[in-house]
Amino acid sequence: MELTNIQGGGKYFEYTWSNTNNPLIYTAEAVGNGAKAVANGVILLFN
């Protein structure tokens, strides 16, 4: 996971999608992106 600067100098996690048809990879990416969304929400609250 890498952090990206977005508006106002805050650092947020980038979402990743490989555009795969493999359901296992798709599910893993969806779970990872869900965790990143939660982390970004927490970061937003504390910025």
Protein Blocks (a to p, Z undefined) as FASTA:
>chain_A
ZZddeehhiacdddddehiabfklmmmmmmmmmmmmmmmmmmmmmZZ
